[in-house]
Amino acid sequence: MSVVMIRMEEANKLLDFSQKLDIGLLDSVVNCLYNSTGEQLRLAQNVLTTLKEHPDAWTRVDSILEFSQNQQTKFYALQILEEVIKTRWKILPRNQCEGIKKYVVGLIIKTSQDATVMEANKVYLNKLNIILVQILKREWPNNWETFISDIVGASKTNETLCHNNMIILKLLSEEVFDFSSG
């Protein structure tokens, strides 16, 4: 992979929330994070950290996941989403929580319906599963009473989806056990 040089002025465009997010530029900055050294690495770290800490960064996650072709950029977007769930879930408007929940479930179903797609996106799917468990810790049972019946019903769809749903239940049981013991 060739190293793309980024300039501070270009990279800072990612921090302008009045503009449409430039996914190609974001991919370039993420590539710099993983493939550069020195000043380029520092610039990429600073821009990505500042972007991740922006209170509205999570509103761009769907665009990043839909349009980026870079798995590392997608993982970065999922880190943003996970952070907002862990730190701001209780203060988000209810409709936004419901929207995030449906979006994450949709991505998990899309990624785990086919064995080939599931295998090719194992790390991505694992992060989605972890994010769903973070949501469940905040939503179930009070705001998602039907979760167990939902996941059982979805498991009947096909074998790979069922397999992934078992992974989700395992992660959830581990989280509940860790939470109750600590």
LUMKESE-196843 format. One line per field, with one value per atom (N, C-alpha, C): residue number from 0; residue in one letter; z, x, y; atom name. Coordinates in steps of 0.2 Angstrom, whole numbers, plus 5000, padded with zeros to 4 digits. Layout:
<nuros>
seq = (NUM:...)
type = (A:...)
pz = (Z:...)
px = (X:...)
py = (Y:...)
atom = (CA:...)
</nuros>
This chain:
<nuros>
seq = (0:0:0:1:1:1:2:2:2:3:3:3:4:4:4:5:5:5:6:6:6:7:7:7:8:8:8:9:9:9:10:10:10:11:11:11:12:12:12:13:13:13:14:14:14:15:15:15:16:16:16:17:17:17:18:18:18:19:19:19:20:20:20:21:21:21:22:22:22:23:23:23:24:24:24:25:25:25:26:26:26:27:27:27:28:28:28:29:29:29:30:30:30:31:31:31:32:32:32:33:33:33:34:34:34:35:35:35:36:36:36:37:37:37:38:38:38:39:39:39:40:40:40:41:41:41:42:42:42:43:43:43:44:44:44:45:45:45:46:46:46:47:47:47:48:48:48:49:49:49:50:50:50:51:51:51:52:52:52:53:53:53:54:54:54:55:55:55:56:56:56:57:57:57:58:58:58:59:59:59:60:60:60:61:61:61:62:62:62:63:63:63:64:64:64:65:65:65:66:66:66:67:67:67:68:68:68:69:69:69:70:70:70:71:71:71:72:72:72:73:73:73:74:74:74:75:75:75:76:76:76:77:77:77:78:78:78:79:79:79:80:80:80:81:81:81:82:82:82:83:83:83:84:84:84:85:85:85:86:86:86:87:87:87:88:88:88:89:89:89:90:90:90:91:91:91:92:92:92:93:93:93:94:94:94:95:95:95:96:96:96:97:97:97:98:98:98:99:99:99:100:100:100:101:101:101:102:102:102:103:103:103:104:104:104:105:105:105:106:106:106:107:107:107:108:108:108:109:109:109:110:110:110:111:111:111:112:112:112:113:113:113:114:114:114:115:115:115:116:116:116:117:117:117:118:118:118:119:119:119:120:120:120:121:121:121:122:122:122:123:123:123:124:124:124:125:125:125:126:126:126:127:127:127:128:128:128:129:129:129:130:130:130:131:131:131:132:132:132:133:133:133:134:134:134:135:135:135:136:136:136:137:137:137:138:138:138:139:139:139:140:140:140:141:141:141:142:142:142:143:143:143:144:144:144:145:145:145:146:146:146:147:147:147:148:148:148:149:149:149:150:150:150:151:151:151:152:152:152:153:153:153:154:154:154:155:155:155:156:156:156:157:157:157:158:158:158:159:159:159:160:160:160:161:161:161:162:162:162:163:163:163:164:164:164:165:165:165:166:166:166:167:167:167:168:168:168:169:169:169:170:170:170:171:171:171:172:172:172:173:173:173:174:174:174:175:175:175:176:176:176:177:177:177:178:178:178:179:179:179:180:180:180:181:181:181)
type = (M:M:M:S:S:S:V:V:V:V:V:V:M:M:M:I:I:I:R:R:R:M:M:M:E:E:E:E:E:E:A:A:A:N:N:N:K:K:K:L:L:L:L:L:L:D:D:D:F:F:F:S:S:S:Q:Q:Q:K:K:K:L:L:L:D:D:D:I:I:I:G:G:G:L:L:L:L:L:L:D:D:D:S:S:S:V:V:V:V:V:V:N:N:N:C:C:C:L:L:L:Y:Y:Y:N:N:N:S:S:S:T:T:T:G:G:G:E:E:E:Q:Q:Q:L:L:L:R:R:R:L:L:L:A:A:A:Q:Q:Q:N:N:N:V:V:V:L:L:L:T:T:T:T:T:T:L:L:L:K:K:K:E:E:E:H:H:H:P:P:P:D:D:D:A:A:A:W:W:W:T:T:T:R:R:R:V:V:V:D:D:D:S:S:S:I:I:I:L:L:L:E:E:E:F:F:F:S:S:S:Q:Q:Q:N:N:N:Q:Q:Q:Q:Q:Q:T:T:T:K:K:K:F:F:F:Y:Y:Y:A:A:A:L:L:L:Q:Q:Q:I:I:I:L:L:L:E:E:E:E:E:E:V:V:V:I:I:I:K:K:K:T:T:T:R:R:R:W:W:W:K:K:K:I:I:I:L:L:L:P:P:P:R:R:R:N:N:N:Q:Q:Q:C:C:C:E:E:E:G:G:G:I:I:I:K:K:K:K:K:K:Y:Y:Y:V:V:V:V:V:V:G:G:G:L:L:L:I:I:I:I:I:I:K:K:K:T:T:T:S:S:S:Q:Q:Q:D:D:D:A:A:A:T:T:T:V:V:V:M:M:M:E:E:E:A:A:A:N:N:N:K:K:K:V:V:V:Y:Y:Y:L:L:L:N:N:N:K:K:K:L:L:L:N:N:N:I:I:I:I:I:I:L:L:L:V:V:V:Q:Q:Q:I:I:I:L:L:L:K:K:K:R:R:R:E:E:E:W:W:W:P:P:P:N:N:N:N:N:N:W:W:W:E:E:E:T:T:T:F:F:F:I:I:I:S:S:S:D:D:D:I:I:I:V:V:V:G:G:G:A:A:A:S:S:S:K:K:K:T:T:T:N:N:N:E:E:E:T:T:T:L:L:L:C:C:C:H:H:H:N:N:N:N:N:N:M:M:M:I:I:I:I:I:I:L:L:L:K:K:K:L:L:L:L:L:L:S:S:S:E:E:E:E:E:E:V:V:V:F:F:F:D:D:D:F:F:F:S:S:S:S:S:S:G:G:G)
pz = (5000:5000:5000:4996:4995:5001:5003:5009:5005:5008:5005:5010:5007:5011:5012:5018:5020:5022:5021:5023:5029:5033:5039:5037:5032:5029:5027:5023:5020:5026:5030:5036:5040:5041:5046:5043:5036:5033:5036:5039:5042:5048:5051:5057:5056:5050:5049:5048:5053:5052:5048:5046:5041:5034:5033:5026:5026:5020:5019:5021:5024:5026:5019:5018:5013:5015:5013:5015:5012:5006:5003:5007:5009:5014:5020:5023:5029:5029:5023:5022:5021:5018:5017:5024:5029:5035:5039:5039:5042:5040:5033:5030:5033:5034:5036:5044:5047:5054:5054:5050:5050:5046:5041:5037:5037:5041:5041:5047:5047:5053:5054:5060:5061:5061:5057:5057:5054:5049:5046:5051:5054:5059:5065:5067:5072:5070:5064:5061:5061:5058:5057:5064:5069:5076:5079:5078:5081:5077:5071:5067:5069:5069:5071:5078:5082:5090:5090:5087:5088:5085:5079:5076:5080:5083:5087:5093:5096:5102:5101:5094:5093:5095:5098:5101:5095:5089:5083:5079:5081:5076:5075:5080:5079:5073:5072:5066:5059:5059:5053:5052:5057:5057:5051:5050:5044:5038:5036:5030:5029:5034:5034:5033:5036:5035:5028:5026:5019:5013:5014:5008:5008:5014:5015:5012:5009:5006:5011:5016:5020:5027:5028:5034:5040:5040:5046:5047:5042:5043:5046:5043:5046:5053:5055:5062:5066:5064:5067:5068:5063:5064:5069:5070:5075:5082:5082:5089:5091:5086:5088:5090:5087:5089:5096:5097:5104:5109:5108:5113:5115:5109:5111:5115:5113:5117:5124:5125:5132:5136:5133:5137:5136:5131:5130:5129:5129:5128:5132:5138:5142:5141:5138:5136:5129:5125:5118:5118:5113:5113:5111:5114:5113:5106:5101:5094:5091:5093:5091:5094:5100:5103:5098:5097:5093:5086:5083:5076:5076:5081:5082:5083:5087:5089:5082:5079:5072:5067:5067:5062:5063:5070:5072:5070:5072:5071:5063:5059:5052:5049:5052:5049:5051:5057:5060:5055:5054:5050:5043:5040:5033:5033:5038:5038:5040:5043:5046:5042:5037:5033:5029:5027:5022:5025:5024:5028:5025:5018:5015:5017:5017:5019:5027:5031:5038:5039:5036:5036:5034:5029:5026:5031:5035:5039:5046:5048:5055:5060:5059:5064:5065:5059:5059:5062:5061:5064:5071:5073:5081:5084:5081:5084:5084:5079:5079:5084:5085:5091:5097:5098:5105:5106:5100:5101:5103:5100:5101:5109:5111:5118:5123:5121:5124:5124:5119:5118:5123:5122:5127:5134:5136:5143:5146:5141:5143:5141:5137:5134:5137:5138:5140:5147:5150:5147:5147:5150:5150:5144:5139:5133:5127:5128:5123:5126:5128:5131:5126:5120:5115:5112:5115:5113:5112:5117:5117:5112:5111:5106:5099:5099:5092:5090:5094:5092:5091:5095:5093:5087:5085:5079:5073:5074:5068:5067:5073:5072:5068:5067:5062:5055:5053:5046:5043:5045:5042:5047:5045:5050:5052:5047:5049:5054:5052:5057:5064:5064:5070:5074:5071:5073:5077:5073:5075:5081:5081:5087:5093:5092:5098:5101:5096:5098:5102:5100:5103:5110:5111:5118:5122:5119:5124:5126:5122:5124:5129:5128:5133:5140:5140:5146:5150:5146:5149:5152:5148:5151:5157:5157:5163:5169:5168:5173:5176:5171:5173:5177:5175:5178:5185:5186:5192:5197:5195:5199:5201:5198:5199:5200)
px = (5004:5000:5004:5003:5007:5005:5010:5009:5007:5001:4998:5000:5003:5005:4999:4998:4992:4995:4991:4993:4988:4990:4986:4980:4980:4974:4969:4971:4967:4964:4968:4965:4960:4961:4957:4950:4949:4943:4938:4941:4937:4934:4936:4934:4928:4927:4922:4915:4911:4905:4899:4901:4896:4897:4902:4903:4902:4900:4899:4906:4906:4912:4915:4921:4925:4928:4925:4927:4933:4935:4942:4947:4946:4951:4952:4946:4946:4950:4949:4953:4960:4962:4969:4972:4968:4971:4972:4967:4967:4973:4974:4980:4987:4987:4993:4994:4989:4989:4993:4991:4994:5000:5002:5007:5012:5012:5017:5021:5025:5030:5030:5033:5035:5029:5030:5025:5018:5019:5013:5009:5012:5009:5005:5009:5007:5001:5001:4995:4989:4990:4984:4981:4986:4983:4979:4982:4978:4972:4971:4965:4960:4962:4957:4955:4959:4957:4952:4954:4950:4943:4943:4936:4932:4936:4932:4929:4933:4930:4925:4924:4918:4912:4907:4901:4896:4897:4893:4896:4902:4906:4901:4898:4894:4888:4887:4882:4884:4891:4894:4896:4895:4897:4893:4887:4883:4886:4888:4891:4898:4902:4908:4908:4903:4902:4899:4895:4892:4897:4901:4905:4912:4915:4922:4924:4929:4931:4937:4939:4944:4942:4944:4941:4944:4950:4952:4948:4946:4942:4935:4932:4926:4927:4932:4933:4934:4937:4937:4930:4926:4919:4915:4917:4913:4916:4922:4925:4921:4920:4916:4909:4906:4899:4899:4904:4905:4906:4910:4911:4905:4901:4895:4890:4889:4885:4887:4894:4896:4896:4896:4897:4891:4887:4881:4874:4874:4868:4862:4862:4857:4855:4859:4857:4855:4855:4853:4845:4842:4835:4833:4827:4825:4825:4822:4822:4829:4834:4841:4843:4842:4844:4841:4834:4831:4834:4835:4838:4845:4849:4856:4855:4850:4849:4847:4842:4840:4846:4850:4855:4860:4862:4867:4864:4858:4855:4855:4853:4853:4860:4865:4872:4874:4872:4874:4871:4864:4860:4863:4865:4868:4874:4878:4885:4885:4880:4880:4876:4872:4868:4871:4877:4881:4887:4889:4895:4901:4902:4907:4908:4903:4903:4905:4902:4904:4911:4914:4921:4925:4924:4928:4928:4923:4922:4922:4925:4925:4927:4932:4934:4928:4926:4921:4914:4912:4906:4907:4913:4914:4913:4916:4915:4908:4904:4897:4893:4895:4892:4894:4900:4902:4898:4897:4893:4885:4883:4876:4875:4880:4880:4880:4884:4884:4877:4874:4867:4863:4863:4859:4860:4866:4867:4863:4862:4858:4851:4849:4842:4838:4841:4837:4837:4832:4825:4820:4822:4817:4815:4820:4818:4818:4820:4820:4818:4811:4808:4808:4808:4807:4814:4820:4826:4827:4826:4827:4822:4816:4812:4814:4816:4819:4825:4830:4836:4834:4830:4828:4824:4820:4816:4821:4826:4831:4835:4836:4841:4838:4831:4828:4829:4832:4832:4837:4843:4848:4854:4858:4863:4868:4871:4876:4874:4867:4864:4863:4861:4860:4867:4872:4879:4881:4880:4882:4878:4871:4867:4869:4872:4874:4881:4885:4890:4888:4883:4880:4878:4874:4872:4878:4883:4889:4892:4893:4896:4891:4885:4880:4881:4881:4882:4888:4894:4900:4900:4897:4896:4892:4886:4882:4885:4889:4893:4898:4902:4907:4904:4899:4896:4893:4890:4887:4892:4898:4903:4908:4908:4913:4910)
py = (4994:5000:5006:5011:5017:5022:5025:5030:5036:5039:5045:5051:5056:5062:5066:5068:5073:5079:5084:5091:5093:5097:5099:5102:5107:5110:5105:5100:5095:5091:5089:5084:5088:5094:5098:5099:5098:5098:5092:5087:5082:5084:5090:5092:5098:5099:5104:5101:5101:5098:5101:5107:5111:5108:5104:5102:5094:5092:5084:5081:5075:5072:5069:5070:5067:5061:5055:5048:5047:5049:5047:5050:5057:5060:5056:5054:5051:5044:5041:5034:5036:5041:5043:5045:5048:5050:5043:5039:5032:5028:5028:5025:5028:5034:5038:5035:5034:5032:5025:5021:5014:5013:5018:5017:5022:5027:5033:5033:5038:5039:5046:5048:5055:5060:5065:5071:5069:5064:5062:5058:5054:5049:5054:5059:5063:5067:5069:5073:5069:5063:5058:5056:5055:5054:5060:5066:5072:5073:5072:5073:5068:5062:5056:5057:5058:5059:5065:5070:5076:5075:5071:5069:5065:5060:5055:5058:5063:5067:5072:5073:5078:5076:5080:5077:5075:5077:5075:5070:5067:5062:5056:5054:5048:5049:5055:5056:5054:5053:5052:5045:5041:5034:5030:5031:5028:5029:5035:5037:5034:5034:5030:5023:5020:5013:5011:5015:5014:5015:5021:5023:5021:5020:5018:5011:5011:5004:5001:5005:5003:5000:4994:4991:4994:4997:5001:5007:5010:5016:5014:5009:5006:5004:5001:5000:5006:5011:5018:5020:5020:5022:5019:5012:5008:5010:5012:5014:5021:5025:5031:5029:5025:5023:5020:5015:5012:5017:5022:5027:5031:5033:5037:5032:5026:5022:5021:5020:5020:5026:5032:5038:5043:5042:5047:5044:5037:5034:5037:5038:5040:5047:5051:5058:5059:5054:5054:5054:5058:5057:5050:5048:5041:5039:5043:5041:5040:5043:5042:5036:5034:5027:5022:5023:5017:5017:5023:5023:5019:5020:5017:5010:5008:5001:4997:5000:4997:4996:5002:5002:4996:4996:4991:4984:4982:4976:4974:4979:4979:4977:4980:4979:4972:4970:4963:4958:4959:4954:4954:4959:4960:4956:4957:4954:4947:4945:4938:4933:4935:4931:4926:4928:4923:4921:4915:4912:4916:4917:4920:4927:4931:4938:4938:4934:4933:4932:4927:4925:4931:4934:4940:4946:4947:4953:4951:4946:4943:4948:4952:4957:4963:4965:4970:4968:4961:4959:4958:4956:4955:4962:4967:4974:4976:4974:4976:4972:4966:4962:4965:4967:4970:4976:4980:4986:4985:4980:4977:4976:4972:4970:4977:4982:4988:4991:4991:4993:4989:4983:4978:4980:4981:4983:4989:4993:4999:4999:4994:4994:4988:4983:4976:4975:4974:4972:4978:4984:4989:4992:4994:4997:4992:4986:4981:4974:4974:4968:4962:4963:4958:4955:4957:4955:4948:4944:4937:4934:4935:4933:4935:4941:4944:4940:4938:4935:4927:4924:4917:4917:4922:4922:4923:4927:4929:4923:4919:4913:4908:4908:4903:4904:4910:4912:4908:4907:4903:4901:4897:4894:4899:4903:4908:4913:4916:4921:4918:4911:4908:4907:4906:4905:4912:4917:4924:4926:4924:4926:4922:4916:4912:4916:4919:4923:4929:4932:4938:4936:4931:4929:4927:4924:4922:4929:4933:4940:4943:4943:4946:4943:4936:4932:4934:4935:4936:4943:4948:4955:4955:4952:4952:4949:4943:4940:4944:4948:4952:4958:4961:4966:4965:4959:4957:4955:4953:4951:4956:4962:4967:4974)
atom = (N:CA:C:N:CA:C:N:CA:C:N:CA:C:N:CA:C:N:CA:C:N:CA:C:N:CA:C:N:CA:C:N:CA:C:N:CA:C:N:CA:C:N:CA:C:N:CA:C:N:CA:C:N:CA:C:N:CA:C:N:CA:C:N:CA:C:N:CA:C:N:CA:C:N:CA:C:N:CA:C:N:CA:C:N:CA:C:N:CA:C:N:CA:C:N:CA:C:N:CA:C:N:CA:C:N:CA:C:N:CA:C:N:CA:C:N:CA:C:N:CA:C:N:CA:C:N:CA:C:N:CA:C:N:CA:C:N:CA:C:N:CA:C:N:CA:C:N:CA:C:N:CA:C:N:CA:C:N:CA:C:N:CA:C:N:CA:C:N:CA:C:N:CA:C:N:CA:C:N:CA:C:N:CA:C:N:CA:C:N:CA:C:N:CA:C:N:CA:C:N:CA:C:N:CA:C:N:CA:C:N:CA:C:N:CA:C:N:CA:C:N:CA:C:N:CA:C:N:CA:C:N:CA:C:N:CA:C:N:CA:C:N:CA:C:N:CA:C:N:CA:C:N:CA:C:N:CA:C:N:CA:C:N:CA:C:N:CA:C:N:CA:C:N:CA:C:N:CA:C:N:CA:C:N:CA:C:N:CA:C:N:CA:C:N:CA:C:N:CA:C:N:CA:C:N:CA:C:N:CA:C:N:CA:C:N:CA:C:N:CA:C:N:CA:C:N:CA:C:N:CA:C:N:CA:C:N:CA:C:N:CA:C:N:CA:C:N:CA:C:N:CA:C:N:CA:C:N:CA:C:N:CA:C:N:CA:C:N:CA:C:N:CA:C:N:CA:C:N:CA:C:N:CA:C:N:CA:C:N:CA:C:N:CA:C:N:CA:C:N:CA:C:N:CA:C:N:CA:C:N:CA:C:N:CA:C:N:CA:C:N:CA:C:N:CA:C:N:CA:C:N:CA:C:N:CA:C:N:CA:C:N:CA:C:N:CA:C:N:CA:C:N:CA:C:N:CA:C:N:CA:C:N:CA:C:N:CA:C:N:CA:C:N:CA:C:N:CA:C:N:CA:C:N:CA:C:N:CA:C:N:CA:C:N:CA:C:N:CA:C:N:CA:C:N:CA:C:N:CA:C:N:CA:C:N:CA:C:N:CA:C:N:CA:C:N:CA:C:N:CA:C:N:CA:C:N:CA:C:N:CA:C:N:CA:C:N:CA:C:N:CA:C:N:CA:C:N:CA:C:N:CA:C:N:CA:C:N:CA:C:N:CA:C:N:CA:C:N:CA:C:N:CA:C:N:CA:C:N:CA:C:N:CA:C:N:CA:C:N:CA:C:N:CA:C:N:CA:C:N:CA:C:N:CA:C:N:CA:C:N:CA:C:N:CA:C:N:CA:C:N:CA:C:N:CA:C)
</nuros>
